Amino acid sequence: GSSGSGTSPARGIPMLVHSSPQHSLSNPLVSVDGVSGRSTPTHACGSCDVPVVGRLVDGGCLSVQTELTLLKLTALERDKNSDLEKKEGRIDDLLRANCDLRRQVDEQQKMLERYKERLHKCVTMSKKLLIEKAKQEKMACRDKSMQDRLRLGHFTTVRHGASFTEQWTDGYAFQNLIKSQERVSSQREDMERQRKLLGKRKPASLAPTPPPSTEQNKRKNWQLISGRYHEQEEIFKLRIIHLKKEEAEIQAELEQLERIRNLHIRELKRIHNEDNSQFKDHPTLNERYLLLHLLGRGGFSEVFKAFDLTEQRYVAIKIHQLNKNWKEEKKQNYHKHACREYRIHKELDHPRIVKLYDYFSLDTDSFCTVLEYCDGNDLDFYLKQNKLMTEKEGRSIVMQIVNALKYLNQIHPPIIHYDLKPGNILLVNGTACGEIRITDFGLSKIMDDDSYSSADGMDLTSQGAGTYWYLPPECFVMGKDPPKISNKVDVWSVGVIFYQCLYGRKPFGHNLSQQDILQENTILKATEVHFPPKPTVTTDAKAFIRRCLAYHKEDRLDVLQLASDPFLMPHIRKALGNSAPLAPALPSTSSCHSSTSI
């Protein structure tokens, strides 16, 4: 039925309209009762953009109502407040965590500062102790040298006209030994003379029967009877044997004393050079390296034993000092040469090669290289002291050298050492039965693709440099173009070093100066190597030396062939035994450089 108010049925159906945000935000919505026509205000949430319900009433007014109830609005507000509280709580937690982290950082920073302070104190104390120890060792060395001056000898300054020269005077130990030698020699000569006289008084029964004569009758009176003659002769023999033994002991003692004297002379020179060095007062270089004492001095450099305060290890520091009178161009060339050596050396990593750790400049006229410290002497000093060594000891040293050369020729680009000699081979423990290290790459040649040809080798751009006794003939060929070299230069050097270790002398140019070797073309004439009869050396060792010292480089082994030579391979030597000579490795036309780059 129809309503009693007389309205049309259409008015009973509410009409859906969406209010604009502006309307819902600025004006409260009202709900109009469809029956009574009364309007009641309702709340709307403008931010929710919820649909509203309205209908037209008399007079054209729009009646609007929302779908949200007061409970929903309260729930929304409660949820928003809860989210806000959570976020505020999270912010508070993060602020507290941040404060805790800041406090921990501050504590760690303070702890770090304390550790830095402790470390600084430790380093300072280490420096103090190291300097104190170095000073004590320095004093002990000088006291010992002063004591040995009287016993072993000393240098005295002698004037010759307007100049002064240093002259060596032997100490009382040598004088006493020389006197003992003279005494024993005199006694021996006296024994020989008495023995000859005894022979003249030999009994007639022991002498061959000569024809009777008046002279023999006269001598019968002073001839000895047979028993006494034999007794006296035996005494003379024993005394002569004793004197020979005593003479040999004196000679051995004299040789030992000469070795001690060589050490004494070396120490005197070292002390003299150290006292005249500007670095004698234990400075710390590059805020890291504490110099302890001088090890040796060369033409333009000094080598110090030092302590690396950062890495806490002993090192050897080579201080290169340029002549201040040199022209700037010459200084730059020397510095460039040293930088080149550093670049070559710093990349090398092999147990038989001295490691180079660091490089830095001191001033415009000096710079330093920091090397691995090896306690001991070089092979040159060992040979001066001991003359020679056994074949097994020499072979052990050669094996280690060849292993290092093999490494140098397997890296890319390969390297020719070019200055292998006993002075550049360090004996780690100072003996011939231990490990060795190769040093000094100042003359090294880099066999890169630009300068090296597998067929011809590379140009020798530094002809005249090096140590002539250890260089092969091709390095001395003079011509319009520079000679061609390869790693076979180092193979020749190995042969010379091995020969010197076994025989105590160089195979070519022994006792000649470098100038004499150059003027007399000694190495260019070294077509064949000769071996002394003593000491005794095996045929295999001689054959190995001949393979290394082949005159023509085409006939000489290269480094990789040398490394596989049976003489240097213990398991092959053991398998073959002494039944047959070792078969040599055949030289090939292919170079080490080409074989390593395949």
BADOLO-374342 format. One line per 8 residues: number of its first residue (from 0); their letters; for each residue x, y, z of C-alpha. Coordinates in steps of 0.2 Angstrom, whole numbers, m for minus. Each point is the difference from the previous one (the first is absolute). Example, Ala and Ser with C-alpha at 12.3 -4.5 7.8 and 13.67 -1.06 7.14 Angstrom:
! residues 2
0> AS> 62 m22 39 | 6 17 m3 $
***
This chain:
! residues 598
0> GSSGSGTS> 0 0 0 | 5 18 m1 | 6 10 15 | m11 11 10 | 11 15 m4 | m5 0 m18 | 18 m1 m7 | 4 m10 m15 $
8> PARGIPML> 8 m17 1 | 16 7 m8 | 3 11 15 | 2 m16 11 | 15 m6 m10 | 16 9 5 | 11 7 m14 | 19 m4 1 $
16> VHSSPQHS> 11 15 m3 | 18 3 4 | 5 15 9 | 15 9 m6 | 15 1 12 | m2 18 2 | m18 m1 5 | 4 m14 13 $
24> LSNPLVSV> 14 9 7 | m8 18 1 | m18 m4 5 | m7 m13 11 | m12 m12 m8 | m18 m1 5 | m12 m14 m1 | m18 4 m4 $
32> DGVSGRST> m13 m12 6 | m11 m5 m14 | m16 0 10 | 1 15 12 | 12 11 m11 | 11 3 15 | 19 1 m3 | 13 m7 12 $
40> PTHACGSC> 18 5 m2 | 12 m15 m3 | 19 0 1 | 10 m4 m16 | 19 m4 m2 | 6 10 m14 | 16 m9 m2 | m9 m17 m2 $
48> DVPVVGRL> m9 6 m15 | m15 m12 4 | m16 0 m9 | m14 10 7 | m19 m3 m2 | m12 14 m3 | m17 4 m8 | m9 16 m6 $
56> VDGGCLSV> m14 8 12 | m12 13 m3 | 8 16 m4 | 14 m8 m9 | 11 m3 15 | 12 m15 m1 | 0 m12 15 | 16 m9 2 $
64> QTELTLLK> 6 m14 12 | 16 m10 1 | 2 m19 1 | 12 2 15 | m7 m2 17 | 8 8 16 | 7 m17 5 | 9 m2 m17 $
72> LTALERDK> 7 17 2 | 5 m3 18 | 9 m16 m6 | 9 9 m14 | 6 13 12 | 5 m13 12 | 10 m10 m14 | 8 16 m5 $
80> NSDLEKKE> 5 5 18 | 7 m18 2 | 11 1 m16 | 6 17 6 | 4 m7 17 | 10 m14 m8 | 9 11 m11 | 4 12 14 $
88> GRIDDLLR> 6 m16 10 | 10 m6 m14 | 8 17 m2 | 4 0 19 | 8 m17 m2 | 10 5 m15 | 6 16 10 | 5 m11 15 $
96> ANCDLRRQ> 9 m12 m12 | 9 15 m8 | 5 6 17 | 6 m17 5 | 10 m1 m17 | 7 17 2 | 6 m4 18 | 8 m17 m6 $
104> VDEQQKML> 8 10 m14 | 7 12 12 | 6 m14 11 | 8 m9 m14 | 8 17 m6 | 7 2 18 | 6 m18 0 | 8 3 m17 $
112> ERYKERLH> 9 15 6 | 6 m9 15 | 6 m14 m11 | 8 12 m12 | 9 8 15 | 5 m17 6 | 7 m4 m17 | 9 16 m1 $
120> KCVTMSKK> 8 m4 17 | 4 m17 m6 | 8 6 m16 | 9 14 9 | 7 m13 13 | 4 m12 m14 | 10 14 m9 | 9 4 16 $
128> LLIEKAKQ> 4 m18 4 | 6 m3 m18 | 11 15 0 | 7 m5 17 | 4 m17 m7 | 7 7 m16 | 12 11 10 | 5 m14 12 $
136> EKMACRDK> 4 m11 m16 | 9 15 m7 | 11 2 15 | 3 m18 1 | 6 0 m18 | 12 14 3 | 7 m7 16 | 3 m17 m9 $
144> SMQDRLRL> 8 9 m15 | 11 10 12 | 5 m17 9 | 3 m8 m17 | 11 14 m6 | 15 m6 10 | m3 m18 m3 | m5 0 m19 $
152> GHFTTVRH> 7 17 m6 | m6 17 m5 | 1 14 m13 | 13 13 2 | 1 16 m10 | 17 2 m10 | 5 16 m9 | 7 m1 m17 $
160> GASFTEQW> 5 17 m5 | m15 11 0 | m12 m14 1 | m5 m12 14 | m5 m19 m2 | m7 m13 11 | 13 m14 3 | m5 m17 9 $
168> TDGYAFQN> 11 m6 15 | m2 m17 6 | m3 m3 19 | 10 m11 12 | m10 m16 m4 | 7 0 m17 | 17 5 5 | 0 m14 13 $
176> LIKSQERV> m6 m13 m13 | 13 6 m13 | 14 m2 14 | m6 m17 3 | 0 m5 m18 | 18 7 m1 | 5 m10 15 | m8 m16 m6 $
184> SSQREDME> 8 3 m17 | 17 2 8 | m2 m15 10 | m5 m10 m15 | 15 6 m10 | 11 m4 15 | m7 m18 1 | 3 m3 m19 $
192> RQRKLLGK> 18 6 2 | 3 m11 15 | m8 m15 m9 | 11 3 m15 | 15 0 12 | m7 m16 8 | 0 m8 m18 | 18 4 m2 $
200> RKPASLAP> 4 m10 16 | m10 m15 m6 | 8 m17 6 | 11 m9 m12 | m11 m15 1 | m15 9 m7 | 10 10 m13 | 4 m8 m17 $
208> TPPPSTEQ> 17 m8 0 | 12 12 m9 | 18 m4 m4 | 11 1 14 | 10 16 2 | 10 10 12 | m15 13 2 | m12 m14 5 $
216> NKRKNWQL> 12 m5 14 | 1 17 6 | m19 1 1 | m3 m16 10 | 4 9 16 | m15 11 m1 | m13 m12 m8 | m14 m4 12 $
224> ISGRYHEQ> m4 m18 5 | m16 m7 m9 | m12 1 15 | 4 18 5 | m2 5 m18 | m17 m7 m2 | m5 8 17 | 6 17 m5 $
232> EEIFKLRI> m8 m1 m18 | m17 m5 8 | 1 15 12 | 3 12 m15 | m14 m7 m10 | m12 2 15 | 6 18 3 | m2 5 m18 $
240> IHLKKEEA> m18 m8 m1 | m4 10 16 | 7 16 m7 | m10 m3 m16 | m16 m2 10 | 4 15 10 | 3 10 m15 | m17 m5 m8 $
248> EIQAELEQ> m9 4 16 | 8 17 0 | m4 3 m18 | m19 m5 4 | 0 12 14 | 7 13 m11 | m13 m2 m13 | m14 0 14 $
256> LERIRNLH> 8 16 7 | 0 8 m18 | m19 m4 m1 | m2 9 17 | 10 14 m6 | m10 2 m15 | m16 2 11 | 10 12 11 $
264> IRELKRIH> 5 11 m15 | m18 m1 m6 | m7 6 16 | 13 14 2 | m5 7 m17 | m19 m2 5 | 3 9 16 | 10 14 m9 $
272> NEDNSQFK> m14 2 m13 | m14 0 14 | 9 13 10 | 1 11 m16 | m19 m3 m5 | m13 14 2 | m12 m14 6 | 11 m6 14 $
280> DHPTLNER> m12 6 14 | m14 m12 m2 | m13 11 m10 | m17 m5 m4 | m3 1 m19 | m17 3 m7 | m7 0 18 | 1 m19 m1 $
288> YLLLHLLG> 18 m7 m2 | 12 1 15 | 18 m2 m6 | 11 m11 11 | 17 m2 m7 | 9 1 m17 | 2 m17 m9 | 11 6 m14 $
296> RGGFSEVF> 4 14 m12 | 1 1 m19 | 4 13 m13 | m16 11 2 | m9 m10 13 | 0 m5 18 | m10 m16 7 | m6 1 18 $
304> KAFDLTEQ> m8 m13 11 | m17 8 5 | m16 m4 9 | m17 2 m8 | m10 7 14 | m17 m3 m9 | 3 m18 m5 | 11 m4 15 $
312> RYVAIKIH> 14 m8 m10 | 18 3 m4 | 4 6 m18 | 15 6 m10 | m1 18 m6 | 10 5 m15 | 3 19 0 | 5 7 m17 $
320> QLNKNWKE> 9 16 2 | 4 10 m16 | 15 10 m3 | m5 18 3 | 12 6 m13 | m8 m10 m13 | m11 9 m13 | m18 m1 1 $
328> EKKQNYHK> m2 m11 m15 | 12 m13 7 | m10 0 17 | m16 m3 m10 | 8 m14 m10 | 6 m9 16 | m17 3 9 | m8 m7 m16 $
336> HACREYRI> 11 m15 0 | m4 m3 19 | m19 2 m3 | 2 m13 m14 | 8 m12 11 | m13 3 14 | m14 m3 m13 | 8 m17 m6 $
344> HKELDHPR> 4 m6 18 | m16 4 9 | m10 m11 m11 | 11 m15 3 | m6 m13 13 | 12 m16 2 | 8 m8 15 | 17 2 m8 $
352> IVKLYDYF> m1 18 m5 | 2 14 13 | m17 9 3 | m1 18 m3 | m13 8 12 | 0 19 m3 | 7 15 m8 | 0 18 5 $
360> SLDTDSFC> 10 16 m3 | 10 9 14 | 4 16 m10 | 5 6 m17 | 17 m9 1 | m5 m16 9 | m13 m14 0 | m2 m17 9 $
368> TVLEYCDG> m5 m18 m4 | m6 m11 13 | 5 m18 m2 | m2 m17 9 | 14 m2 13 | 11 m15 m1 | 12 m4 14 | 16 m7 m7 $
376> NDLDFYLK> 13 4 m13 | 0 m1 m19 | 8 m14 m10 | 15 12 m5 | 5 2 18 | m2 m19 4 | 12 m4 m15 | 13 13 6 $
384> QNKLMTEK> m1 m8 17 | m1 m19 m5 | 8 1 m18 | m12 m14 m6 | m14 m13 5 | m5 m18 m3 | m8 m5 m16 | m17 m4 9 $
392> EGRSIVMQ> 0 18 9 | 4 8 m17 | m14 m10 m9 | m12 5 14 | 3 18 m3 | m1 m1 m19 | m17 m10 2 | m7 15 10 $
400> IVNALKYL> 7 13 m12 | m7 m10 m15 | m17 m1 8 | m1 19 2 | 5 2 m18 | m13 m12 m5 | m13 11 9 | 7 16 m8 $
408> NQIHPPII> m3 m8 m17 | m17 m7 3 | m8 17 5 | m6 12 m13 | 10 9 m6 | 15 m11 4 | 15 8 8 | 19 m2 m3 $
416> HYDLKPGN> 10 4 16 | 16 4 m10 | 10 3 16 | 1 m18 8 | 16 m1 11 | 5 m6 17 | m2 17 7 | m18 0 m5 $
424> ILLVNGTA> m4 m17 8 | m4 1 19 | 3 m15 11 | m14 1 13 | 10 m8 14 | 17 4 m6 | 4 m18 m5 | 0 m9 m17 $
432> CGEIRITD> m12 m13 7 | m15 11 1 | m12 11 m9 | 5 14 m12 | m8 16 m6 | 3 9 m16 | 1 19 1 | 4 16 m11 $
440> FGLSKIMD> m11 1 m15 | 9 17 m5 | 5 m7 m17 | m15 m11 m4 | m7 m1 m17 | m19 m2 m3 | m4 m11 m15 | m16 8 m5 $
448> DDSYSSAD> m8 m1 m17 | 6 16 m6 | 19 m3 3 | 1 m19 m1 | 0 m11 m15 | m1 m19 2 | 12 m3 m15 | 14 13 4 $
456> GMDLTSQG> m3 5 18 | 1 18 6 | 13 15 m3 | 13 2 14 | m3 18 3 | 12 1 15 | 16 m7 m7 | 15 3 11 $
464> AGTYWYLP> m11 m2 16 | 1 m15 11 | 14 m11 7 | 11 m6 m14 | 5 m17 8 | m18 m6 0 | m6 6 m17 | 0 m11 m16 $
472> PECFVMGK> 10 4 m16 | m15 7 m9 | m1 15 12 | 18 6 m6 | m3 m1 m19 | 2 18 m7 | m8 5 m16 | m11 13 m8 $
480> DPPKISNK> m16 m8 8 | m1 m5 18 | 2 m18 4 | m15 m11 3 | m2 m9 16 | m13 m12 8 | m2 m9 17 | 16 m10 m5 $
488> VDVWSVGV> 10 14 7 | m6 m6 18 | 4 m18 m5 | 18 5 m4 | 1 9 17 | m6 m16 9 | 14 m10 m8 | 13 12 6 $
496> IFYQCLYG> m7 1 18 | 0 m19 1 | 18 m2 m7 | 6 13 13 | m9 m9 14 | 9 m16 m4 | 17 6 m5 | 2 16 10 $
504> RKPFGHNL> 4 10 m15 | m9 8 m15 | 1 m10 m17 | 5 15 m10 | 9 16 5 | 5 m6 17 | 11 13 9 | m3 12 m14 $
512> SQQDILQE> m9 17 1 | m15 5 m9 | 10 12 m11 | 13 m14 m4 | m15 m12 m5 | m6 13 m12 | 16 5 m7 | 6 m18 m2 $
520> NTILKATE> m17 m7 m7 | 1 m14 13 | m18 m5 m1 | 0 1 m19 | 14 m13 0 | m8 m11 13 | m4 m14 m13 | 3 m14 12 $
528> VHFPPKPT> 0 m2 19 | 15 m9 8 | m2 m10 17 | 15 m1 12 | 5 m17 6 | m4 4 18 | m12 0 9 | m9 m16 m7 $
536> VTTDAKAF> m16 4 m9 | m12 m13 m8 | m2 m1 m18 | m18 4 1 | 4 17 8 | 13 4 m13 | m12 m4 m14 | m13 11 8 $
544> IRRCLAYH> 12 14 1 | 4 m2 m18 | m18 0 m5 | m2 17 9 | 16 7 m7 | m3 m4 m19 | 9 13 m9 | m14 3 m14 $
552> KEDRLDVL> m17 4 8 | m8 m11 m13 | 9 m15 8 | m4 6 18 | m15 m6 10 | m14 13 4 | m7 2 18 | m14 m12 m2 $
560> QLASDPFL> 11 m14 m8 | 13 3 14 | m14 m2 13 | m4 m17 m7 | 18 m5 m1 | 3 m18 8 | 15 7 10 | m12 11 10 $
568> MPHIRKAL> m14 m13 3 | 4 m11 15 | m13 m14 m5 | 8 m2 m17 | 17 m1 7 | m5 m13 13 | m9 m10 m14 | 15 0 m11 $
576> GNSAPLAP> 13 m2 13 | 18 1 m5 | m2 m13 m14 | m1 12 m14 | 3 18 m3 | m15 11 0 | m8 5 m16 | 0 18 m3 $
584> ALPSTSSC> m15 10 m5 | 2 5 m18 | m1 19 m4 | m14 5 m11 | m3 15 m12 | m16 4 9 | 2 13 14 | m6 0 18 $
592> HSSTSI> m11 15 m4 | m9 m8 m14 | m3 m17 10 | m7 9 15 | m12 11 m10 | m8 m15 m9 $
***
